[in-house]
Amino acid sequence: MSERLRIGADFFDDLATVAAVKAALIEDRRLTEADFAHRHATTIRRHYATVAHLEFLEEDAQFFASCIWHYLNTLDMSNVRESYQPPVASHPQESAQCWKRIAGGWKPEATYHALTA
């Protein structure tokens, strides 16, 4: 995991202890990186000022928000599983016959001869 993703994961885990903040971060992951960083720099500054009495510079908070954005979008991509869509047969009748043959017992040698004939 790259350093940026690790930082994003750590900050997200910490901020996600507040349900409303977690929901906002997840919802806003679809924003551009710049918009997300701008919006959630305030979230980060407010959270850490309240919880740990830490003050972040705006630029630092934007960097950490950007790390969170990268982390969330990496998670989003790794969890997305596209449903399988078989290719559209150019000859539907032949496709249906093929599936009937498969259901009736597939014989590889017959398929090979049919394809090479």
N, C-alpha and C positions, 0 to 999 in steps of 0.2 A: 504494500500500500504506500503510495507516495506520501511525502510529508504533508502536503497540502490536504490530502484526503484524511489523513490521521488527525490533523488539527480540526478539520471540519467535523469529523466524527466525535471528537472529544467535546467540542463546543455544542454540537447538536445534542449529545447525550445530557449535557449539563442543563441546557436551556429547555429540553423536553420534559424536565421534571415539573414544569408548569404546563398543564394541559392546553390552555388557550394559546400559549406561545408555540407549543409543539404543532398545534393545528394550523396556526398562521404560517409557520415555516414550511410545513408540508404543502399547504395550499399555494404559497407564493413561489414554490420551486419552479413553476412554469414561467415566471418572469425572466427577463434577461438577467444576466449576471450583474450588470451595473445597477439595474432597478432593484434587484433583490438586495444587493450590498447597501445601496442608499437607504432603502426602507428599513432593513434590519440592523443597521449600525446603531440606530436609536434603541432597538430592542436589546441589543447586547450591552450598550452603555447603561441603560436603565436597570437591566437585570443585575449586572455586576456591581453597580453602585448601591443597589438595595441589599443584595445578598452578601457581598463580600467587602463592601465599602471601597471598591476599586474604581479608579477613574481611567477610562480609555480615551486616547485621542481619537478624533473622528476617523482619521486615516487608518488607524489600527483596527478600529471596530469594523470599518468597511472591509479591510483585508480578511478579518475573521468571518464576517458574514459571507464574503466571497468563497471562503473555504467551505463553509456550510453548504452553499449553493452547489459547489462541485461535488461534495459528498452526497447530497440528496439526489442529484441528477445521476450520479454513478449508481446509487441504489436503485433509482427508478429504472435505469437501463438494464441492470442485471436482473431485476425482478419481472420485467415485461416479457411475457412469453406470448408470442404471436400465435394465434390459433392456426392450425394447419389448414390451408386451403389448397386442395389439389388443383393442378393446372387444368384449365378448361380444355377439353379434348377438341381437336379440330374436326374430328369425325365422331359425333356422339354415338352413332349406331355401332361403329367399330369398338368404341370404348365400352359400351354395354355388353357386347359379345365377349370382349376380353374379360370383364368382371365375371360373366357367367362361366367362362372356362376356368378361371381361378377358383371360383366357388365349387366347381365340379371336380376339382383336382388338377393342380398345375403340373404340367409335364414340361420340364425345361427343354428337352430335345425337340419337342413339337414346336415350341416357341422359337427356338433357334432356326429350325428349318423354315418356319413361316416367315421369319424376318430376312433370311438370306435367299429366299426363292425369288 
